[in-house]
Each structure stands twice: as structure tokens, then as C-alpha cells.
Amino acid sequence: MRFACTPQTDTFGHNPSPPRWISGIASLDGALGGGLAHGCVHEIYAADAGDAAAAAGFAATLTIGMTDEVRTLLWLRSHRAAGRGGVLQASGWAELGGAPGYGLFGVVADGAALLRTAADALRCAGLGAVVVESWGTLRELDRTASRRLVLAAEKSGVPLFLLRIDAMPLASAAQTRWQVSSAPSQALPGRAPGRPTFDLELLRQRSGPSGLRWRLEWDRDQRIFRDAALSGAVVPVPARRPAADPATGSLLRAHRQAA
């Protein structure tokens, strides 16, 4: 894939302070300094491999919330992610509130191609957001590659979400790092399925508080989050269950080593 777009800069050639998306959760927006920033790189980790769908759903809700109805979301996947994660359904995208016809999904050969395509795509200020989905270790995502993605996102103003499944956190230049696990939803009237619900932890944030968690549900009509029933107050992150491979220790412990 190749993209030819004009970067988003001010009249002096500098990227202005990025706008922020208001999530609907005052405590979350406050912790982020006013909301989740555009023009930044954000990492999303599944708590374990069984939470892959929850992590992908959370990434989708963020992009839907941050992308207006005239900008396209580009979702990039490696062949491995496509093989293990299944097919992304248009009906599911619409059920989350995604605008029909404004989701573009691409599958590339390997990790190197995945990062090259993402960096190329981030030059296009006309995109609403870019998601990079990978499973397992992504060796190509070192500090240099991470910094390259950050600079590209800052220049265009397009947010990039690195969706990591069955992977341990590594040191990076990302603005925020999240851990997501599935949570029970509350049934709607008539025993209709409840809204998508997530247990969310802010593992790391550059120049901001970390170690906070929420239980949130997604309101597709308003395209914002709401506090899920029994979510309680924001509290420090407790000890977590082991990740997919118990021998490697918990995801949270790996995060602390990477921070």
C-alpha cells in the first residue's frame, strides 16, 4: 500500500498541540490531561490471549470515537494475526457504531511490512486513525521503529494504535499503554445483549499518572464510554493473573520491567 497525503502542520511548519478525544468518563479524561490525544501512539495489550477479542473491541471503540464520519480508519494486520484472530466482520464494526464504508482493512506479509505500511499510512492526514494488529513477539518494533512511528503520528495528527495480542510489553516511545480484559455486560431490557464492557488498566503514560483501572461499557449511539455497573472508583492496579505463558510472569510485571 502507498499513500500520498499532505502532513498536518501549522503555518510555521510545526505540529500544533494535538486535540483530545473526550471519552465520556471524567476520571479517565482527567488522568489523560483532558482526553486521549490525537497525533500520538497508543499501545493496547490483551491481558492474555483469551482477551484478544476484548482488546480488539476496545481498539475499535477508540478509533470509532476518535474518527469522524468522513475519515477512514485503516486497520492493518499481519498474516499471523489474520490467521489467529479470525475475520473482522462489517456487521460487528457497524454494531460498535462504525460508519459503513469508512473502515479499510489490510493484511500484510510480516512484521517488517506491517511497520513500513503503518509509517507510510501515518503520512496521510486525511485518515481518521491507524490500527496495527500483531500476535506474539514483534521483533521489528524496537525503540528506533517506535520513535519513527511517533514522529509520523505527530506530524500528521493521526492517532496510531498498536494492538498487541499474546505479547509482553517492551520499552517504547508510545504516549500511553493499556491492558484490556473482557468483563461481563449488563443485560438490556427484554434480555437483549448488553453493551460491550471492558476491564481497562492504564499501565503507563508519558508525563502523567499510571496504575489506574476502570470498568467501562461502550455506548455506540453516543460514541462514548459509560461507567459500567459495579465499576466502583478508580483504584491502584491489583496483582494480576498470569499471562498466557505462566513461565514468563504476569503482563503487569513485564510492563514494570519495560517502563
Secondary structure, DSSP 8 states (H G I E B T S, - for coil): ----------TTS------EE--S-HHHHHHTTSSEESSSEEEEEESSGGGHHHHHHHHHHHHHHHS-TTSEEEEEEEHHHHHHH----HHHHHHTT--TT-EEEEEESSHHHHHHHHHHHTT-TTEEEEEEEEES--TT--HHHHHHHHHHHHHH---EEEEEES--------SEEEEEEE-----BGGGB----EEEEEEEEETTS--SEEEEEEEETTTTEEEE-TT--S--B-------SSGGG--HHHHHHHH-
